[in-house]
Amino acid sequence: MLAAGFKSGIVKIYDIRSQKVVNEGLEHRGPAEVTSIAFNHKGLNYAVAWKNSEASRVFSLRKM
């Protein structure tokens, strides 16, 4: 898996093997530019933080 965060606040997760976006159509948008993304050790969840935001959010890849 490869994660990409954009200035628009959108997060896209790519499957490198298939070269496709895994979370296509899911609303993974934050209030501002993405500043960091981190996967858990098993790669089943990831956390996202946005610029000038006190909140972060955890997403599950199991639902994809």
Backbone atoms as SQL, in Angstrom:
CREATE TABLE atoms (id INTEGER PRIMARY KEY, chain TEXT, resi INTEGER, resn TEXT, atom TEXT, x REAL, y REAL, z REAL);
INSERT INTO atoms VALUES
  (1, 'A', 1, 'MET', 'N', 0.834, -1.181, 0.000),
  (2, 'A', 1, 'MET', 'CA', 0.000, 0.000, 0.000),
  (3, 'A', 1, 'MET', 'C', 0.880, 1.245, 0.000),
  (4, 'A', 2, 'LEU', 'N', 0.372, 2.258, -0.646),
  (5, 'A', 2, 'LEU', 'CA', 1.029, 3.559, -0.693),
  (6, 'A', 2, 'LEU', 'C', -0.026, 4.612, -0.407),
  (7, 'A', 3, 'ALA', 'N', 0.256, 5.527, 0.498),
  (8, 'A', 3, 'ALA', 'CA', -0.680, 6.595, 0.838),
  (9, 'A', 3, 'ALA', 'C', -0.179, 7.912, 0.272),
  (10, 'A', 4, 'ALA', 'N', -1.122, 8.716, -0.216),
  (11, 'A', 4, 'ALA', 'CA', -0.787, 10.048, -0.719),
  (12, 'A', 4, 'ALA', 'C', -1.776, 11.042, -0.134),
  (13, 'A', 5, 'GLY', 'N', -1.253, 12.130, 0.406),
  (14, 'A', 5, 'GLY', 'CA', -2.083, 13.200, 0.952),
  (15, 'A', 5, 'GLY', 'C', -1.928, 14.435, 0.103),
  (16, 'A', 6, 'PHE', 'N', -3.015, 15.157, -0.114),
  (17, 'A', 6, 'PHE', 'CA', -3.011, 16.286, -1.029),
  (18, 'A', 6, 'PHE', 'C', -3.371, 17.588, -0.326),
  (19, 'A', 7, 'LYS', 'N', -3.027, 18.708, -0.966),
  (20, 'A', 7, 'LYS', 'CA', -3.330, 20.022, -0.411),
  (21, 'A', 7, 'LYS', 'C', -4.824, 20.233, -0.234),
  (22, 'A', 8, 'SER', 'N', -5.618, 19.553, -1.042),
  (23, 'A', 8, 'SER', 'CA', -7.076, 19.672, -0.958),
  (24, 'A', 8, 'SER', 'C', -7.650, 18.966, 0.268),
  (25, 'A', 9, 'GLY', 'N', -6.807, 18.210, 0.989),
  (26, 'A', 9, 'GLY', 'CA', -7.254, 17.478, 2.160),
  (27, 'A', 9, 'GLY', 'C', -7.630, 16.035, 1.879),
  (28, 'A', 10, 'ILE', 'N', -7.585, 15.644, 0.615),
  (29, 'A', 10, 'ILE', 'CA', -7.950, 14.286, 0.220),
  (30, 'A', 10, 'ILE', 'C', -6.791, 13.330, 0.486),
  (31, 'A', 11, 'VAL', 'N', -7.149, 12.102, 0.904),
  (32, 'A', 11, 'VAL', 'CA', -6.178, 11.025, 1.088),
  (33, 'A', 11, 'VAL', 'C', -6.536, 9.909, 0.120),
  (34, 'A', 12, 'LYS', 'N', -5.554, 9.439, -0.621),
  (35, 'A', 12, 'LYS', 'CA', -5.756, 8.297, -1.513),
  (36, 'A', 12, 'LYS', 'C', -4.788, 7.199, -1.120),
  (37, 'A', 13, 'ILE', 'N', -5.311, 5.969, -1.087),
  (38, 'A', 13, 'ILE', 'CA', -4.503, 4.797, -0.779),
  (39, 'A', 13, 'ILE', 'C', -4.421, 3.954, -2.047),
  (40, 'A', 14, 'TYR', 'N', -3.205, 3.646, -2.455),
  (41, 'A', 14, 'TYR', 'CA', -2.973, 2.878, -3.676),
  (42, 'A', 14, 'TYR', 'C', -2.466, 1.487, -3.341),
  (43, 'A', 15, 'ASP', 'N', -2.941, 0.505, -4.094),
  (44, 'A', 15, 'ASP', 'CA', -2.391, -0.845, -4.047),
  (45, 'A', 15, 'ASP', 'C', -1.300, -0.879, -5.102),
  (46, 'A', 16, 'ILE', 'N', -0.069, -1.029, -4.685),
  (47, 'A', 16, 'ILE', 'CA', 1.060, -0.961, -5.611),
  (48, 'A', 16, 'ILE', 'C', 1.026, -2.099, -6.623),
  (49, 'A', 17, 'ARG', 'N', 0.605, -3.270, -6.202),
  (50, 'A', 17, 'ARG', 'CA', 0.577, -4.418, -7.118),
  (51, 'A', 17, 'ARG', 'C', -0.388, -4.209, -8.276),
  (52, 'A', 18, 'SER', 'N', -1.600, -3.787, -7.964),
  (53, 'A', 18, 'SER', 'CA', -2.609, -3.603, -9.015),
  (54, 'A', 18, 'SER', 'C', -2.558, -2.203, -9.629),
  (55, 'A', 19, 'GLN', 'N', -1.834, -1.294, -9.004),
  (56, 'A', 19, 'GLN', 'CA', -1.713, 0.098, -9.429),
  (57, 'A', 19, 'GLN', 'C', -3.074, 0.792, -9.496),
  (58, 'A', 20, 'LYS', 'N', -3.932, 0.465, -8.516),
  (59, 'A', 20, 'LYS', 'CA', -5.258, 1.071, -8.445),
  (60, 'A', 20, 'LYS', 'C', -5.457, 1.749, -7.103),
  (61, 'A', 21, 'VAL', 'N', -6.364, 2.720, -7.088),
  (62, 'A', 21, 'VAL', 'CA', -6.724, 3.395, -5.846),
  (63, 'A', 21, 'VAL', 'C', -7.657, 2.476, -5.074),
  (64, 'A', 22, 'VAL', 'N', -7.310, 2.185, -3.823),
  (65, 'A', 22, 'VAL', 'CA', -8.080, 1.267, -2.986),
  (66, 'A', 22, 'VAL', 'C', -9.304, 1.953, -2.399),
  (67, 'A', 23, 'ASN', 'N', -9.188, 3.210, -2.025),
  (68, 'A', 23, 'ASN', 'CA', -10.281, 3.894, -1.349),
  (69, 'A', 23, 'ASN', 'C', -11.053, 4.811, -2.286),
  (70, 'A', 24, 'GLU', 'N', -11.135, 4.472, -3.560),
  (71, 'A', 24, 'GLU', 'CA', -11.864, 5.277, -4.540),
  (72, 'A', 24, 'GLU', 'C', -13.334, 5.390, -4.143),
  (73, 'A', 25, 'GLY', 'N', -13.852, 6.596, -4.157),
  (74, 'A', 25, 'GLY', 'CA', -15.258, 6.817, -3.842),
  (75, 'A', 25, 'GLY', 'C', -15.563, 6.979, -2.363),
  (76, 'A', 26, 'LEU', 'N', -14.600, 6.681, -1.498),
  (77, 'A', 26, 'LEU', 'CA', -14.821, 6.871, -0.067),
  (78, 'A', 26, 'LEU', 'C', -14.413, 8.288, 0.322),
  (79, 'A', 27, 'GLU', 'N', -15.117, 8.869, 1.243),
  (80, 'A', 27, 'GLU', 'CA', -14.863, 10.252, 1.637),
  (81, 'A', 27, 'GLU', 'C', -13.743, 10.323, 2.670),
  (82, 'A', 28, 'HIS', 'N', -12.547, 10.445, 2.208),
  (83, 'A', 28, 'HIS', 'CA', -11.376, 10.600, 3.082),
  (84, 'A', 28, 'HIS', 'C', -10.818, 12.002, 2.871),
  (85, 'A', 29, 'ARG', 'N', -11.614, 12.972, 3.213),
  (86, 'A', 29, 'ARG', 'CA', -11.236, 14.367, 3.029),
  (87, 'A', 29, 'ARG', 'C', -11.224, 15.064, 4.384),
  (88, 'A', 30, 'GLY', 'N', -10.202, 15.862, 4.578),
  (89, 'A', 30, 'GLY', 'CA', -10.094, 16.617, 5.814),
  (90, 'A', 30, 'GLY', 'C', -10.323, 18.090, 5.571),
  (91, 'A', 31, 'PRO', 'N', -10.171, 18.894, 6.627),
  (92, 'A', 31, 'PRO', 'CA', -10.460, 20.326, 6.543),
  (93, 'A', 31, 'PRO', 'C', -9.373, 21.156, 5.863),
  (94, 'A', 32, 'ALA', 'N', -8.191, 20.574, 5.653),
  (95, 'A', 32, 'ALA', 'CA', -7.078, 21.337, 5.082),
  (96, 'A', 32, 'ALA', 'C', -6.053, 20.379, 4.493),
  (97, 'A', 33, 'GLU', 'N', -4.910, 20.907, 4.153),
  (98, 'A', 33, 'GLU', 'CA', -3.804, 20.132, 3.579),
  (99, 'A', 33, 'GLU', 'C', -3.383, 18.987, 4.506),
  (100, 'A', 34, 'VAL', 'N', -3.167, 17.818, 3.924),
  (101, 'A', 34, 'VAL', 'CA', -2.713, 16.661, 4.698),
  (102, 'A', 34, 'VAL', 'C', -1.257, 16.881, 5.108),
  (103, 'A', 35, 'THR', 'N', -0.973, 16.694, 6.395),
  (104, 'A', 35, 'THR', 'CA', 0.403, 16.875, 6.869),
  (105, 'A', 35, 'THR', 'C', 1.093, 15.563, 7.195),
  (106, 'A', 36, 'SER', 'N', 0.321, 14.526, 7.570),
  (107, 'A', 36, 'SER', 'CA', 0.957, 13.242, 7.863),
  (108, 'A', 36, 'SER', 'C', -0.042, 12.097, 7.750),
  (109, 'A', 37, 'ILE', 'N', 0.518, 10.939, 7.385),
  (110, 'A', 37, 'ILE', 'CA', -0.250, 9.704, 7.283),
  (111, 'A', 37, 'ILE', 'C', 0.623, 8.603, 7.873),
  (112, 'A', 38, 'ALA', 'N', 0.017, 7.747, 8.688),
  (113, 'A', 38, 'ALA', 'CA', 0.771, 6.641, 9.287),
  (114, 'A', 38, 'ALA', 'C', -0.083, 5.386, 9.296),
  (115, 'A', 39, 'PHE', 'N', 0.506, 4.274, 8.854),
  (116, 'A', 39, 'PHE', 'CA', -0.155, 2.974, 8.899),
  (117, 'A', 39, 'PHE', 'C', 0.178, 2.284, 10.212),
  (118, 'A', 40, 'ASN', 'N', -0.739, 1.421, 10.689),
  (119, 'A', 40, 'ASN', 'CA', -0.394, 0.611, 11.846),
  (120, 'A', 40, 'ASN', 'C', 0.531, -0.521, 11.385),
  (121, 'A', 41, 'HIS', 'N', 1.088, -1.280, 12.304),
  (122, 'A', 41, 'HIS', 'CA', 2.113, -2.268, 11.972),
  (123, 'A', 41, 'HIS', 'C', 1.600, -3.393, 11.075),
  (124, 'A', 42, 'LYS', 'N', 0.309, -3.666, 11.075),
  (125, 'A', 42, 'LYS', 'CA', -0.239, -4.708, 10.204),
  (126, 'A', 42, 'LYS', 'C', -0.762, -4.136, 8.889),
  (127, 'A', 43, 'GLY', 'N', -0.823, -2.825, 8.777),
  (128, 'A', 43, 'GLY', 'CA', -1.291, -2.191, 7.559),
  (129, 'A', 43, 'GLY', 'C', -2.792, -2.247, 7.362),
  (130, 'A', 44, 'LEU', 'N', -3.540, -2.486, 8.432),
  (131, 'A', 44, 'LEU', 'CA', -4.995, -2.586, 8.318),
  (132, 'A', 44, 'LEU', 'C', -5.712, -1.276, 8.633),
  (133, 'A', 45, 'ASN', 'N', -5.011, -0.368, 9.283),
  (134, 'A', 45, 'ASN', 'CA', -5.566, 0.937, 9.628),
  (135, 'A', 45, 'ASN', 'C', -4.524, 2.003, 9.343),
  (136, 'A', 46, 'TYR', 'N', -5.011, 3.228, 9.152),
  (137, 'A', 46, 'TYR', 'CA', -4.072, 4.338, 9.008),
  (138, 'A', 46, 'TYR', 'C', -4.679, 5.595, 9.619),
  (139, 'A', 47, 'ALA', 'N', -3.807, 6.456, 10.088),
  (140, 'A', 47, 'ALA', 'CA', -4.223, 7.708, 10.714),
  (141, 'A', 47, 'ALA', 'C', -3.781, 8.869, 9.841),
  (142, 'A', 48, 'VAL', 'N', -4.592, 9.916, 9.831),
  (143, 'A', 48, 'VAL', 'CA', -4.305, 11.096, 9.018),
  (144, 'A', 48, 'VAL', 'C', -4.402, 12.337, 9.897),
  (145, 'A', 49, 'ALA', 'N', -3.490, 13.282, 9.673),
  (146, 'A', 49, 'ALA', 'CA', -3.537, 14.583, 10.346),
  (147, 'A', 49, 'ALA', 'C', -3.529, 15.666, 9.273),
  (148, 'A', 50, 'TRP', 'N', -4.246, 16.761, 9.559),
  (149, 'A', 50, 'TRP', 'CA', -4.354, 17.858, 8.613),
  (150, 'A', 50, 'TRP', 'C', -3.761, 19.128, 9.195),
  (151, 'A', 51, 'LYS', 'N', -3.294, 20.006, 8.340),
  (152, 'A', 51, 'LYS', 'CA', -2.666, 21.267, 8.734),
  (153, 'A', 51, 'LYS', 'C', -3.652, 22.132, 9.524),
  (154, 'A', 52, 'ASN', 'N', -3.153, 22.750, 10.582),
  (155, 'A', 52, 'ASN', 'CA', -3.927, 23.656, 11.438),
  (156, 'A', 52, 'ASN', 'C', -5.184, 23.012, 12.011),
  (157, 'A', 53, 'SER', 'N', -5.159, 21.714, 12.175),
  (158, 'A', 53, 'SER', 'CA', -6.300, 21.007, 12.751),
  (159, 'A', 53, 'SER', 'C', -5.842, 20.286, 14.006),
  (160, 'A', 54, 'GLU', 'N', -6.613, 20.399, 15.054),
  (161, 'A', 54, 'GLU', 'CA', -6.273, 19.725, 16.300),
  (162, 'A', 54, 'GLU', 'C', -6.701, 18.266, 16.291),
  (163, 'A', 55, 'ALA', 'N', -7.488, 17.894, 15.301),
  (164, 'A', 55, 'ALA', 'CA', -8.011, 16.535, 15.235),
  (165, 'A', 55, 'ALA', 'C', -7.276, 15.715, 14.181),
  (166, 'A', 56, 'SER', 'N', -7.218, 14.422, 14.421),
  (167, 'A', 56, 'SER', 'CA', -6.742, 13.476, 13.420),
  (168, 'A', 56, 'SER', 'C', -7.827, 12.414, 13.304),
  (169, 'A', 57, 'ARG', 'N', -7.707, 11.563, 12.317),
  (170, 'A', 57, 'ARG', 'CA', -8.742, 10.553, 12.114),
  (171, 'A', 57, 'ARG', 'C', -8.100, 9.236, 11.727),
  (172, 'A', 58, 'VAL', 'N', -8.688, 8.143, 12.187),
  (173, 'A', 58, 'VAL', 'CA', -8.200, 6.796, 11.863),
  (174, 'A', 58, 'VAL', 'C', -9.201, 6.143, 10.909),
  (175, 'A', 59, 'PHE', 'N', -8.669, 5.530, 9.850),
  (176, 'A', 59, 'PHE', 'CA', -9.478, 4.847, 8.854),
  (177, 'A', 59, 'PHE', 'C', -9.101, 3.376, 8.830),
  (178, 'A', 60, 'SER', 'N', -10.044, 2.530, 8.435),
  (179, 'A', 60, 'SER', 'CA', -9.801, 1.099, 8.341),
  (180, 'A', 60, 'SER', 'C', -9.731, 0.673, 6.880),
  (181, 'A', 61, 'LEU', 'N', -8.730, -0.136, 6.541),
  (182, 'A', 61, 'LEU', 'CA', -8.634, -0.690, 5.195),
  (183, 'A', 61, 'LEU', 'C', -9.424, -1.983, 5.072),
  (184, 'A', 62, 'ARG', 'N', -9.904, -2.518, 6.161),
  (185, 'A', 62, 'ARG', 'CA', -10.672, -3.766, 6.134),
  (186, 'A', 62, 'ARG', 'C', -11.969, -3.606, 5.365),
  (187, 'A', 63, 'LYS', 'N', -12.535, -2.428, 5.364),
  (188, 'A', 63, 'LYS', 'CA', -13.818, -2.179, 4.712),
  (189, 'A', 63, 'LYS', 'C', -13.663, -1.958, 3.207),
  (190, 'A', 64, 'MET', 'N', -12.452, -1.920, 2.719),
  (191, 'A', 64, 'MET', 'CA', -12.233, -1.621, 1.309),
  (192, 'A', 64, 'MET', 'C', -12.066, -2.857, 0.480);
